[in-house]
């Protein structure tokens, strides 16, 4: 039974829980909603504070007064009513029965009062049962009546409360004048008053609202200050500083963007440093590689100029060496210009849809004589003759030629160069392998660096310019492709990945 009730309760509460979670999620994701929610909560707290405080202060400031105004008015009304009736009926003093019946009727309304009629000399002509005197001082009564007419209320005081009030009104009979006098203790009435404390309650409610808002938003304000300090640190050059991510609202997104900005600045500065270092290395390497052949050229030309040759044959040898060195110098300068050109992303490519098998077949055929001279052979293995890629043929031929020439030049002789052409998903793959001495992973990564030579003893005078693979990498990357090298089981393999052309 308990389980059924529990399940029923959970079923009823499920939509409310879902709404609560949804609202909570939305509030936590939005700084605007957080502020609205905080304002609403503080406003509700202020209203509750006002209601409770105003109620308490109202009760605390309540006071009472003993009021005789109503009782005094009743006594006055009795005398006025008797006076009006007698005057309106135009009675004579001799109409004893009528007059006595009239004052008895009014006396019956409140027998605590004393009602009597006296002439101008103060002699009582008519009276009710509880009046014992036979004569009164009219002047004294009028005097006391004037003094007591201003009394409306008293703080509770027994003596004051026991004072009699006398109301006197003139009577005009046809045969004389008289006064109707009503004398009695006014009936007391307790009246309760409260002082207005709403201003104090309102001020307290405002204080609660302000302090509540400051308390609830304190964490957010501290977080904003933390973000501000983080920006200040980053602006001072501390790009390793990271702003802590708190919550999931716009401030957290701001912190992420600041951290991303700092990372981007760090990467950009690091990239600029690398570019600066590369530029310095380039100048150093170019200076070194240009100086070596240039020194040789100047040396041999100096021998020729000073005629330090024994025969014409020796002269021709000096001239031939100087010429060959000039050729190498020209090739180095051309490679340097090519590298600078292809390193620029704004290079325009004359792309065409090319069947890679035909392009490679033509290149291999042209290089057969060089292979025979170097005692190596080129063999095709996996060979897909239908692969088509959209490339700049002239530039990609330079890449393939450089890789095959490197394989011919540095392969262990006699040897074999293996070339594969195959598909890999939406990419065309070309691999060129040759037998080689063992190469470490670190050296494999550096093969595509400018002026990097695996054999440190080899220079531009004994090998290539050191820019061939760097140029090849730039050309491949201009085609949105990739190039890398791997070493396995005594073979070094260069891989080129290009995007295949879409079928029409």
C-alpha positions in Angstrom: 0.0 0.0 0.0 2.8 2.4 0.9 4.6 1.6 -2.3 1.4 2.3 -4.3 1.0 5.7 -2.5 4.7 6.5 -3.1 4.4 5.6 -6.8 1.2 7.7 -7.1 2.9 10.6 -5.4 6.0 10.4 -7.6 3.7 10.2 -10.7 1.9 13.4 -9.6 5.1 15.2 -8.7 6.9 14.2 -11.9 5.7 17.1 -14.1 6.5 19.5 -11.3 10.0 18.1 -10.9 10.4 18.4 -14.7 9.3 22.0 -14.7 11.6 22.8 -11.8 14.6 21.2 -13.5 13.8 23.0 -16.7 13.5 26.4 -15.0 16.6 25.7 -13.0 18.5 24.7 -16.1 17.3 27.8 -18.0 18.2 30.1 -15.1 21.7 28.7 -14.7 22.3 29.1 -18.4 21.2 32.8 -18.6 22.6 35.7 -16.6 19.6 37.7 -17.5 17.2 35.1 -16.0 19.5 34.9 -12.9 19.2 38.6 -12.3 15.4 38.5 -12.9 15.0 35.6 -10.5 17.3 37.3 -7.9 15.3 40.6 -8.2 12.0 38.7 -7.8 13.2 36.8 -4.8 14.6 40.0 -3.1 11.3 41.8 -3.9 9.3 39.0 -2.3 11.6 39.1 0.8 11.0 42.9 1.0 7.2 42.5 0.7 7.2 39.8 3.5 9.4 42.0 5.6 7.1 45.0 5.1 4.0 43.0 6.0 5.5 41.3 9.1 7.2 44.4 10.4 4.2 46.7 9.8 2.0 44.2 11.6 4.3 44.0 14.6 4.9 47.7 14.8 1.2 48.4 14.5 0.4 46.1 17.4 3.3 47.5 19.4 2.2 51.1 18.9 -1.5 50.6 19.7 -2.9 52.8 22.6 -6.4 53.5 24.0 -8.3 56.5 25.3 -11.4 56.8 27.5 -13.8 59.0 25.5 -16.8 60.7 27.0 -17.9 62.6 23.9 -20.7 60.3 23.1 -22.1 60.3 26.6 -21.9 64.1 26.8 -23.8 64.3 23.5 -26.5 62.0 24.8 -27.0 64.2 27.9 -27.1 67.3 25.7 -29.5 65.7 23.3 -31.9 64.8 26.1 -32.1 68.5 27.3 -32.4 69.8 23.8 -35.1 67.4 22.9 -37.2 68.3 26.1 -36.6 72.0 25.3 -37.8 71.6 21.7 -40.9 69.7 22.6 -42.0 72.1 25.3 -41.3 75.1 23.2 -43.1 73.7 20.2 -46.2 72.8 22.2 -46.5 76.3 23.7 -47.3 75.0 27.1 -48.0 76.9 30.3 -46.3 76.4 33.6 -49.7 75.2 34.9 -49.7 72.2 32.4 -48.2 70.1 35.1 -49.4 66.7 33.9 -48.1 67.2 30.3 -44.8 68.5 31.4 -44.2 65.7 34.0 -45.2 63.0 31.5 -42.7 64.5 29.0 -39.7 64.6 31.4 -40.6 61.1 32.8 -40.6 59.7 29.3 -37.1 61.1 28.6 -35.9 60.0 32.1 -37.0 56.4 31.4 -34.4 56.2 28.6 -31.6 56.6 31.1 -32.6 56.7 34.8 -29.0 57.5 35.8 -29.6 61.1 34.6 -31.3 63.7 36.7 -33.9 65.8 34.9 -35.6 68.9 36.3 -37.1 72.2 35.3 -36.3 75.3 37.3 -37.4 78.9 37.0 -35.1 81.8 36.6 -34.6 82.1 40.3 -33.4 78.5 40.5 -36.6 77.1 42.2 -37.3 73.6 40.9 -40.8 73.5 39.3 -40.7 69.9 37.9 -38.4 67.0 38.6 -37.9 63.2 38.3 -37.7 60.8 41.3 -33.9 60.8 41.7 -33.7 64.6 42.1 -33.6 65.5 45.8 -32.9 69.3 45.8 -35.6 72.0 45.7 -33.5 74.9 44.5 -30.4 75.3 42.4 -28.0 78.1 41.5 -28.8 78.7 37.8 -25.7 80.9 37.4 -23.4 78.3 38.8 -24.9 75.6 36.5 -24.5 77.7 33.4 -20.9 78.4 34.4 -20.1 74.7 35.0 -21.8 73.8 31.7 -19.6 76.2 29.8 -16.5 74.7 31.3 -17.5 71.1 30.7 -18.7 71.6 27.1 -15.1 71.6 25.9 -14.4 68.2 27.6 -14.6 65.4 24.9 -12.2 62.8 26.1 -9.9 61.9 29.1 -7.0 59.6 29.7 -8.5 57.0 32.0 -8.8 58.7 35.4 -11.4 57.7 37.9 -11.9 61.1 39.4 -12.2 62.7 36.0 -14.5 60.0 34.8 -16.8 60.6 37.8 -17.4 64.2 37.0 -21.1 65.1 36.2 -22.0 66.9 33.0 -24.8 69.4 33.1 -26.7 70.4 30.0 -29.1 73.4 30.3 -31.5 74.7 27.7 -34.0 77.6 28.0 -37.8 77.0 28.0 -40.3 79.6 27.0 -43.8 79.1 28.4 -46.7 81.3 27.5 -46.7 82.6 31.0 -43.0 82.7 31.9 -39.5 81.5 31.4 -37.6 78.5 32.8 -34.7 76.1 32.2 -34.6 72.4 31.6 -31.6 70.9 33.2 -30.2 67.4 32.5 -27.5 66.3 34.9 -25.5 63.0 34.8 -22.2 61.2 34.5 -21.3 60.8 30.8 -21.1 57.2 29.6 -17.5 56.3 28.9 -16.3 54.7 25.7 -12.9 53.1 25.1 -11.4 54.1 21.7 -8.2 52.3 20.4 -5.7 54.2 18.2 -2.6 53.0 16.3 0.3 55.1 15.2 1.3 54.8 11.5 4.5 52.8 11.3 4.4 52.0 7.6 7.3 54.3 6.8 9.6 52.5 9.2 8.4 49.1 7.8 9.0 50.4 4.3 12.5 51.5 5.1 13.3 48.2 6.7 11.9 46.4 3.6 14.2 48.5 1.3 17.2 47.6 3.5 16.3 43.9 3.3 15.9 44.2 -0.5 19.3 45.9 -0.9 21.2 43.6 1.4 19.5 40.5 0.1 20.3 41.5 -3.5 24.0 42.3 -2.6 24.3 39.0 -0.7 22.8 36.8 -3.5 24.8 38.6 -6.2 28.0 38.6 -4.2 29.4 35.4 -5.8 28.6 36.8 -9.3 30.2 40.1 -8.5 33.3 38.3 -7.1 33.5 36.3 -10.3 33.2 39.4 -12.5 36.1 40.9 -10.4 38.1 37.7 -11.0 37.5 37.9 -14.7 38.5 41.6 -14.6 41.8 40.7 -12.8 42.4 37.9 -15.4 42.0 40.4 -18.2 44.4 42.7 -16.4 47.0 39.9 -16.0 46.7 38.9 -19.7 47.0 42.6 -20.7 50.3 42.7 -18.8 51.6 39.9 -20.9 50.9 36.9 -18.6 49.4 34.8 -21.4 49.6 31.6 -19.3 47.0 33.0 -16.9 43.6 31.3 -17.3 40.3 32.5 -15.9 38.5 29.8 -13.9 35.2 28.7 -15.4 32.3 28.9 -13.0 28.7 28.0 -14.0 27.2 27.8 -17.4 25.9 31.3 -18.0 27.2 34.1 -20.2 30.0 34.9 -17.7 31.3 31.3 -18.0 31.2 31.8 -21.8 33.1 35.0 -21.4 35.7 33.2 -19.3 36.0 30.6 -22.1 36.4 33.3 -24.7 39.1 35.1 -22.6 41.0 31.8 -22.2 40.6 31.1 -25.9 41.9 34.6 -26.7 44.9 34.1 -24.4 45.6 30.7 -26.0 45.3 32.2 -29.5 47.6 35.0 -28.6 50.1 32.5 -27.1 49.9 30.4 -30.3 50.3 33.5 -32.5 53.3 34.8 -30.6 54.8 31.4 -30.6 54.2 31.1 -34.3 55.8 34.5 -34.9 58.8 33.4 -32.8 59.1 30.3 -34.9 58.8 32.4 -38.1 61.5 34.8 -36.8 63.7 31.9 -35.9 63.1 30.2 -39.2 63.9 33.5 -41.0 67.2 33.8 -39.0 68.0 30.1 -39.7 67.2 30.6 -43.4 69.6 33.6 -43.6 72.3 31.6 -41.8 71.8 28.5 -43.9 71.6 30.4 -47.2 74.7 32.4 -46.3 76.6 29.2 -45.5 75.4 27.3 -48.6 76.1 30.3 -50.8 79.5 31.1 -49.4 80.9 27.6 -50.0 80.4 27.4 -53.8 81.0 31.2 -54.2 84.4 30.8 -52.4 85.3 27.9 -54.8 84.3 29.9 -57.8 86.3 33.0 -56.7 89.3 30.7 -56.0 89.4 29.1 -59.4 88.7 32.4 -61.2 91.5 33.9 -59.2 93.9 31.2 -60.4 92.8 31.8 -63.9 93.2 35.6 -63.5 96.7 35.3 -62.1 97.5 32.7 -64.8 98.5 30.1 -62.3 98.0 27.2 -64.6 100.6 25.2 -66.4 98.7 24.3 -69.5 95.6 25.0 -71.4 94.2 21.6 -70.2 94.6 22.8 -66.6 93.0 26.1 -67.5 90.0 24.3 -68.9 89.7 22.2 -65.7 89.7 25.3 -63.6 87.0 26.9 -65.8 84.9 23.7 -65.7 85.0 23.5 -61.9 84.0 27.2 -61.6 81.2 26.6 -64.1 79.9 23.6 -62.2 80.0 25.5 -59.0 78.1 28.3 -60.6 75.4 25.8 -61.8 75.0 24.5 -58.2 74.8 28.1 -57.0 72.1 28.9 -59.6 70.1 25.7 -58.6 70.4 26.7 -54.9 69.1 30.2 -55.6 66.3 28.8 -57.8 65.3 26.3 -55.0 65.3 29.2 -52.5 63.0 31.3 -54.7 60.7 28.3 -55.3 60.4 27.6 -51.6 59.6 31.2 -50.8 57.0 31.2 -53.6 55.3 27.9 -52.6 55.3 28.8 -48.9 52.9 31.6 -49.7 49.2 30.5 -49.4 48.2 33.0 -52.1 49.9 31.0 -54.9 47.4 30.3 -57.7 47.2 26.7 -58.8 46.3 25.7 -62.4 44.2 22.7 -61.4 43.1 20.0 -63.9 41.7 16.6 -63.5 44.7 14.3 -64.1 44.9 10.5 -64.2 47.8 10.0 -61.7 48.9 6.6 -63.2 49.6 8.3 -66.6 51.5 11.1 -65.0 53.7 8.8 -62.9 54.2 6.4 -65.9 55.6 9.2 -68.0 57.9 10.4 -65.2 59.2 6.9 -64.5 60.0 6.4 -68.1 62.0 9.6 -68.2 64.0 8.6 -65.2 64.9 5.0 -66.4 68.3 6.1 -67.8 69.3 7.7 -64.5 68.1 4.6 -62.6 70.3 2.4 -64.8 73.3 4.6 -64.2 72.7 4.3 -60.4 72.0 0.6 -60.5 68.5 0.8 -59.2 65.2 -0.2 -60.7 61.7 1.2 -60.4 58.8 -1.3 -59.9 55.1 -0.7 -59.6 53.1 -2.8 -57.2 49.5 -1.7 -56.1 48.6 0.3 -59.1 45.1 1.7 -59.7 45.2 3.2 -63.2 41.8 4.9 -62.9 42.5 7.2 -59.9 41.8 10.9 -60.9 42.8 13.9 -58.8 42.3 17.6 -59.5 45.9 19.0 -59.3 48.4 21.4 -60.8 50.3 18.9 -62.9 53.5 20.9 -63.3 53.9 21.5 -59.6 53.0 17.9 -58.6 55.4 16.5 -61.1 58.1 18.4 -59.3 57.1 16.7 -56.0 57.1 13.2 -57.5 60.4 13.8 -59.4 62.1 15.1 -56.2 61.0 12.0 -54.2 62.0 9.6 -56.9 65.4 11.3 -57.5 66.1 11.2 -53.7 65.3 7.5 -53.7 67.6 7.0 -56.7 70.4 9.1 -55.1 70.3 7.8 -51.5 69.0 4.2 -52.0 71.4 1.4 -51.1 72.9 0.1 -54.4 72.1 -2.0 -56.1 68.5 -1.5 -55.1 64.8 -1.3 -55.9 62.4 1.7 -55.8 58.8 0.6 -55.0 55.9 2.8 -56.1 52.3 2.2 -55.2 49.1 4.0 -56.3 45.9 3.2 -54.6 42.6 4.5 -53.1 42.0 5.2 -49.4 38.3 6.3 -49.0 38.1 9.6 -50.8 41.8 10.0 -51.1 44.4 9.0 -53.7 47.5 7.6 -52.1 51.0 7.5 -53.7 53.9 5.8 -51.8 57.6 5.7 -52.9 59.9 3.4 -51.0 63.6 2.6 -51.2 66.1 0.6 -49.1 67.9 2.8 -46.6 70.0 2.8 -43.5 68.0 3.1 -40.2 66.5 6.5 -39.6 65.1 7.6 -36.2 61.6 9.0 -35.7 63.0 12.4 -34.8 65.0 12.6 -38.0 61.9 11.5 -40.0 60.0 14.5 -38.6 62.8 16.9 -39.6 63.2 15.6 -43.2 60.7 18.3 -44.4 62.5 21.2 -42.6 64.4 23.8 -44.6 68.1 23.0 -45.2 67.8 19.8 -43.1 70.2 17.0 -44.3 70.2 13.6 -42.8 73.9 13.3 -43.5 75.5 16.2 -41.6 78.6 16.0 -43.7 76.7 16.6 -46.9 76.4 20.2 -48.1 75.1 21.9 -51.2 78.4 21.1 -52.9 78.1 17.4 -52.2 74.3 17.0 -52.2 71.1 18.8 -52.8 70.1 22.3 -51.6 68.2 20.9 -48.6 65.1 22.6 -49.8 63.6 19.9 -52.0 61.4 18.1 -49.5 60.4 21.5 -47.9 59.3 22.6 -51.4 57.5 19.3 -51.9 55.6 19.7 -48.6 54.5 23.2 -49.5 53.2 22.2 -52.9 51.2 19.2 -51.4 49.7 21.4 -48.7 48.7 24.0 -51.3 46.6 21.1 -52.8 45.0 20.5 -49.3 46.9 17.2 -49.1 49.5 15.8 -46.8 53.0 14.2 -47.1 55.0 12.3 -44.5 57.7 9.6 -44.2 57.9 6.3 -42.4 60.7 3.8 -41.8 60.0 0.1 -41.5 62.2 -3.0 -42.0 65.0 -1.3 -43.7 62.8 0.8 -46.1 62.0 4.5 -46.0 58.6 5.3 -47.5 57.2 8.7 -48.5 53.4 8.9 -48.6 51.4 11.5 -50.5 47.7 11.9 -49.8 45.6 13.9 -52.3 41.9 14.5 -52.5 40.3 12.5 -55.4 38.4 14.4 -58.0 34.6 14.2 -57.8 32.8 12.1 -60.4 30.9 14.2 -63.0 
